[in-house]
Every structure is written in C-alpha cells, then in structure tokens.
Amino acid sequence: MTIFQAAILGAVEGLTEFLPVSSTGHLILAARAMGLVGEVMNAFEIVIQAGALLAVLCLYRARVFQVVAGVARPRSGGGLLLLKLLVAFLPAAIVGLALHHAIERHLFGPRPVAIALLLGGVVMVIFERVRRARGGTPRFESVDAIPLTVALWIGIFQCASLWPGMSRSMVTILGGLILGCSAVAAAEFSFLLALPTLGAATLFDFVKHKDALLHGGEVGEAAILTGLVVAAVVAAIAIRSFLRYLTRHGLTLFGWYRIVLGVVLLVLLGRHVAGLP
C-alpha cells in the first residue's frame, strides 16, 4: 500500500464514518477501485477506524470523562449515560457475532452495498418529507434526556447497519429522530455510541488480522501513520460540519446522494464496468 492510497482511504473513512452515507460501503468501493482487497484492506481498516475513534474521543472528551467517572458512580449522569450506551451497544453486538460469517460471505460486495445505499436513501428522503409535514417539537432535546428504553430501540435500529452500505450513523440518527430525539441529541448519541461499537469491532478485527497488520509488509509503518492521522483529522472536521448542517437542513441531501450513487453503481455493475463483480 502506498502513502497516497493510505491517505485516500483515511480520508474516505474519516469523511463517511459519521455521515449517514456508509463508511464501510465507500471503503469497499474505494478499495476495489484501487485494487486493494483481502488481508491488506482488512488490516488497514483497523487503523483508519481507530483514527475515526480518536476524533470522537477528542471532540467529546468531556462526555468520555463523565462516562468513565460513571463506572464508580452508577447513579450519576455519567453512570446513566454509560448504561444507555451499553444497552444500545448490545443488540448489534449480539446479532453481529451470531451472523458475522454470513454477513461477510453474502453482503460484503459492490452489489449489496449499492442496494443498501439506494434503499437507505429512499427511506431518508421519505422520512424527511413526513417529518417536515407533521412538524412538532422533539421530546428529547439532549443526550441526557434520552430514556433507557429509547436507547435500547436505537440499539435495535443499529442492527440494520450490519448490512454494509446501510450506514451505522444513518440508522442510529434516523432511529433517534423517529423516537423523538432532537437532531443534535440523535447525532451526538450516535457519535458516542460509535465508541463501544467501533471499538469492539476494531478490537475484533485486530485479533483476526493482527499478523497482517503487525508483521506483514503489505501496509507499512508510513501508510499506517498516514491513514491514522488523516482519518482522525477528517473525521473531526466532518463531525463538526455535519452537526451544523443537520440542525439546519436535515437528512434529505444525504438521502439523494445515496440514491444517485446507488443507481449509478447498479448501472455500472449491470454493464460489468470497472471489473466490479
């Protein structure tokens, strides 16, 4: 892997991990376009996911310290937030462990990703039209106001993100909005939920592919450092920009982006363009 390829993949991960467009789907497509498949990409995804997590840890360090302190004080605000995140994390963790091999075998490819992008985009556009027609005031304006039952349902929504291309951010933010959260509360809970979810996934992948990452020569130290830094910086910028945009304009633009990208990919795949299976 070259430093240029590492920078491109780091930027793709950082930009798409916290936007409702699917980082996994975009990484699969970007890696296929550059001819990077197999162990080299499996190992490198660990690096750039860690970079995205660093961005959340930095931007939400006060919340993270609050949650860590909540381990010793379960009834505090940090303890309650920790419980909500754990409850929201469990459904996808259980389903993911049970169906991991089947998901990798059947859904990790350009065609399933294209279908997921298209379907997710349609759902987002329809939801935004219904939400704006109905109007109303959110019931939960902040992360602290989200009840435990709503956190559990957001976690159940998150199970849909096990389909590559569907987007973890999309389903958790959309789930939060459907359940009565404000845009800021839904997005921030989604970002915080990424810590246990992506953290567990990164650790799981590291155990599986640590030899390729630590001892293989296909990635290289310079590529690892480049991907990590680029993913962290781009993710931090994306999170801040997305929060401002979401509160003013909603999800419609991202929905149409997904629809267009999904349709284009399906057309290309139908014509067997660019060697995509």
C-alpha positions as CSV (number, residue, x, y, z in Angstrom):
1,M,0.0,0.0,0.0
2,T,1.3,3.4,-1.0
3,I,1.1,6.5,1.2
4,F,-1.2,8.1,-1.3
5,Q,-3.6,5.1,-1.1
6,A,-3.4,5.2,2.7
7,A,-4.3,8.9,2.7
8,I,-7.2,8.4,0.3
9,L,-8.7,5.6,2.4
10,G,-8.1,7.5,5.6
11,A,-10.0,10.5,4.1
12,V,-12.8,8.2,2.9
13,E,-13.1,6.7,6.4
14,G,-12.9,10.0,8.2
15,L,-15.5,11.7,6.0
16,T,-18.0,8.9,5.8
17,E,-17.9,7.2,9.2
18,F,-20.1,9.8,10.9
19,L,-22.1,10.9,7.9
20,P,-25.2,8.9,7.0
21,V,-23.7,7.5,3.8
22,S,-21.9,4.3,5.0
23,S,-18.2,4.3,5.6
24,T,-18.0,0.5,5.0
25,G,-19.7,0.8,1.7
26,H,-17.5,3.6,0.5
27,L,-14.3,1.8,1.7
28,I,-15.3,-1.4,-0.2
29,L,-15.8,0.6,-3.4
30,A,-12.7,2.8,-2.9
31,A,-10.5,-0.3,-2.1
32,R,-11.9,-2.2,-5.1
33,A,-11.2,0.8,-7.4
34,M,-7.5,0.8,-6.2
35,G,-7.1,-3.0,-6.3
36,L,-6.8,-3.4,-2.6
37,V,-8.6,-6.5,-1.4
38,G,-8.0,-9.3,1.1
39,E,-5.7,-9.1,4.1
40,V,-4.2,-5.7,3.2
41,M,-7.6,-4.0,3.4
42,N,-8.8,-6.0,6.4
43,A,-5.7,-4.9,8.3
44,F,-5.8,-1.3,7.2
45,E,-9.4,-0.8,8.1
46,I,-8.4,-1.4,11.8
47,V,-6.0,1.6,11.5
48,I,-8.4,4.1,10.0
49,Q,-11.3,3.0,12.2
50,A,-9.0,3.8,15.2
51,G,-8.4,7.2,13.7
52,A,-12.1,7.9,13.5
53,L,-12.5,6.9,17.1
54,L,-9.7,9.2,18.1
55,A,-11.7,12.1,16.6
56,V,-14.7,11.3,18.8
57,L,-12.5,10.9,21.9
58,C,-11.0,14.3,21.3
59,L,-14.2,16.2,20.4
60,Y,-16.3,14.6,23.2
61,R,-13.6,14.2,25.8
62,A,-15.7,15.9,28.5
63,R,-18.5,13.3,27.9
64,V,-16.0,10.5,27.8
65,F,-14.5,11.5,31.2
66,Q,-18.1,11.8,32.5
67,V,-18.8,8.2,31.4
68,V,-15.5,6.9,32.8
69,A,-16.3,8.5,36.1
70,G,-19.7,6.9,36.0
71,V,-18.2,3.5,36.4
72,A,-17.6,4.3,40.0
73,R,-20.8,6.3,40.4
74,P,-23.6,4.4,38.6
75,R,-26.3,6.8,39.7
76,S,-24.6,9.9,38.4
77,G,-25.2,11.4,35.0
78,G,-22.1,9.7,33.6
79,G,-23.2,6.4,35.1
80,L,-26.7,6.7,33.4
81,L,-25.1,7.6,30.1
82,L,-22.8,4.6,30.3
83,L,-25.8,2.4,30.9
84,K,-27.6,3.8,27.9
85,L,-24.6,3.3,25.7
86,L,-24.1,-0.3,26.9
87,V,-27.8,-1.1,26.3
88,A,-27.7,0.5,22.8
89,F,-24.5,-1.4,22.0
90,L,-25.7,-4.9,22.9
91,P,-28.2,-5.7,20.2
92,A,-25.8,-5.1,17.3
93,A,-23.0,-6.9,19.2
94,I,-25.1,-10.0,19.7
95,V,-26.5,-10.1,16.2
96,G,-23.1,-9.2,14.7
97,L,-21.3,-12.1,16.5
98,A,-24.1,-14.5,15.5
99,L,-24.2,-13.6,11.8
100,H,-20.6,-12.3,11.2
101,H,-19.6,-15.0,8.8
102,A,-22.9,-15.0,6.9
103,I,-22.7,-11.2,6.5
104,E,-19.1,-11.3,5.2
105,R,-20.0,-14.1,2.8
106,H,-23.1,-12.6,1.3
107,L,-23.1,-8.8,1.9
108,F,-19.5,-7.6,1.5
109,G,-19.5,-6.7,-2.2
110,P,-20.3,-3.8,-4.5
111,R,-23.8,-5.0,-5.5
112,P,-25.2,-5.5,-1.9
113,V,-23.6,-2.1,-1.0
114,A,-25.3,-0.4,-3.9
115,I,-28.7,-1.8,-3.0
116,A,-28.2,-0.7,0.7
117,L,-27.2,2.8,-0.4
118,L,-30.3,3.1,-2.6
119,L,-32.8,1.7,0.0
120,G,-31.3,3.8,2.8
121,G,-31.5,6.9,0.6
122,V,-35.2,6.3,-0.2
123,V,-36.0,5.9,3.5
124,M,-34.2,9.1,4.4
125,V,-35.9,11.2,1.8
126,I,-39.4,9.8,2.7
127,F,-38.8,10.3,6.4
128,E,-37.7,13.9,6.0
129,R,-40.8,14.7,3.9
130,V,-43.1,13.1,6.5
131,R,-41.3,14.8,9.4
132,R,-41.5,18.3,7.9
133,A,-45.2,17.8,7.0
134,R,-46.0,16.8,10.6
135,G,-43.8,19.3,12.3
136,G,-43.8,19.1,16.1
137,T,-41.2,19.5,18.9
138,P,-38.7,16.9,19.8
139,R,-39.4,15.1,23.1
140,F,-35.7,14.7,24.0
141,E,-33.5,17.7,23.4
142,S,-30.2,16.3,24.7
143,V,-28.4,13.1,25.2
144,D,-29.0,13.2,28.9
145,A,-32.8,13.4,28.3
146,I,-32.9,10.2,26.2
147,P,-34.6,7.4,28.3
148,L,-33.1,3.9,28.6
149,T,-35.9,2.4,26.5
150,V,-35.2,4.8,23.6
151,A,-31.5,4.0,23.9
152,L,-32.4,0.3,23.6
153,W,-34.5,1.0,20.5
154,I,-31.7,3.0,18.9
155,G,-29.5,0.0,19.5
156,I,-32.0,-2.3,17.8
157,F,-32.0,0.2,14.8
158,Q,-28.2,-0.1,14.8
159,C,-28.5,-3.8,13.9
160,A,-29.5,-2.7,10.3
161,S,-26.1,-1.2,9.9
162,L,-24.6,-4.7,9.9
163,W,-25.6,-4.7,6.2
164,P,-22.6,-2.8,4.6
165,G,-23.8,0.2,2.8
166,M,-26.7,0.9,5.2
167,S,-24.6,3.1,7.5
168,R,-24.4,2.9,11.2
169,S,-24.7,6.7,11.5
170,M,-27.8,6.7,9.3
171,V,-29.8,4.1,11.2
172,T,-28.9,5.4,14.6
173,I,-29.6,9.0,13.8
174,L,-32.8,8.2,11.9
175,G,-33.8,5.9,14.8
176,G,-33.3,8.7,17.3
177,L,-35.3,11.2,15.2
178,I,-38.2,8.7,14.8
179,L,-38.2,8.1,18.5
180,G,-38.5,11.8,19.4
181,C,-34.9,13.0,19.8
182,S,-33.8,16.3,18.5
183,A,-31.3,16.3,15.6
184,V,-28.4,17.2,18.0
185,A,-29.3,14.6,20.6
186,A,-29.7,11.9,17.9
187,A,-26.4,12.7,16.3
188,E,-24.4,13.1,19.5
189,F,-25.8,9.8,20.8
190,S,-24.8,8.2,17.5
191,F,-21.3,9.6,17.8
192,L,-20.9,8.4,21.4
193,L,-22.4,5.0,20.5
194,A,-19.6,4.7,18.0
195,L,-17.1,4.4,20.8
196,P,-18.2,1.0,22.1
197,T,-19.5,-0.2,18.7
198,L,-16.5,0.7,16.6
199,G,-14.1,0.0,19.5
200,A,-15.4,-3.6,19.8
201,A,-15.4,-4.1,16.0
202,T,-11.8,-2.7,15.8
203,L,-10.6,-5.0,18.6
204,F,-12.4,-8.0,17.0
205,D,-10.8,-7.3,13.6
206,F,-7.4,-6.7,15.2
207,V,-7.5,-10.1,16.8
208,K,-8.4,-11.7,13.5
209,H,-5.8,-9.8,11.4
210,K,-3.1,-8.7,13.8
211,D,-0.4,-10.8,12.0
212,A,-1.1,-9.0,8.7
213,L,-1.0,-5.6,10.5
214,L,2.0,-6.1,12.8
215,H,4.2,-8.5,10.8
216,G,3.0,-8.2,7.2
217,G,4.8,-5.9,4.8
218,E,1.8,-5.0,2.7
219,V,0.8,-2.0,4.7
220,G,4.0,-0.5,6.1
221,E,4.5,1.9,9.0
222,A,4.3,5.1,6.9
223,A,1.0,4.1,5.4
224,I,-0.3,3.1,8.9
225,L,0.6,6.5,10.4
226,T,-0.7,8.4,7.3
227,G,-4.1,6.6,7.4
228,L,-4.5,7.1,11.2
229,V,-3.8,10.8,11.1
230,V,-5.8,11.6,8.0
231,A,-8.8,9.6,9.3
232,A,-8.7,11.4,12.7
233,V,-8.4,14.9,11.2
234,V,-11.0,14.4,8.5
235,A,-13.5,12.8,10.9
236,A,-13.2,15.6,13.4
237,I,-13.9,18.2,10.7
238,A,-16.8,16.0,9.3
239,I,-18.5,15.7,12.7
240,R,-18.5,19.4,13.4
241,S,-19.7,20.3,9.9
242,F,-22.3,17.6,9.9
243,L,-23.9,18.7,13.2
244,R,-24.2,22.3,11.9
245,Y,-25.7,21.1,8.6
246,L,-28.1,18.6,10.2
247,T,-29.7,21.0,12.6
248,R,-30.5,23.4,9.7
249,H,-31.2,21.2,6.7
250,G,-31.9,17.6,7.9
251,L,-31.0,14.4,6.0
252,T,-32.6,15.0,2.6
253,L,-29.4,15.9,0.8
254,F,-27.6,12.8,2.1
255,G,-30.6,10.7,1.1
256,W,-30.5,11.9,-2.5
257,Y,-26.7,11.4,-2.6
258,R,-27.2,7.8,-1.6
259,I,-30.0,7.3,-4.2
260,V,-27.9,8.7,-7.0
261,L,-24.8,6.7,-6.0
262,G,-26.7,3.5,-5.6
263,V,-28.4,3.8,-9.0
264,V,-25.1,4.7,-10.7
265,L,-23.4,1.7,-9.1
266,L,-26.2,-0.7,-10.1
267,V,-26.0,0.6,-13.7
268,L,-22.2,0.1,-13.8
269,L,-22.5,-3.3,-12.2
270,G,-25.2,-4.3,-14.8
271,R,-22.8,-3.4,-17.5
272,H,-19.8,-5.1,-15.8
273,V,-17.8,-1.8,-15.8
274,A,-14.5,-1.3,-13.9
275,G,-14.2,-5.0,-13.1
276,L,-16.7,-4.9,-10.3
277,P,-18.2,-8.3,-9.5
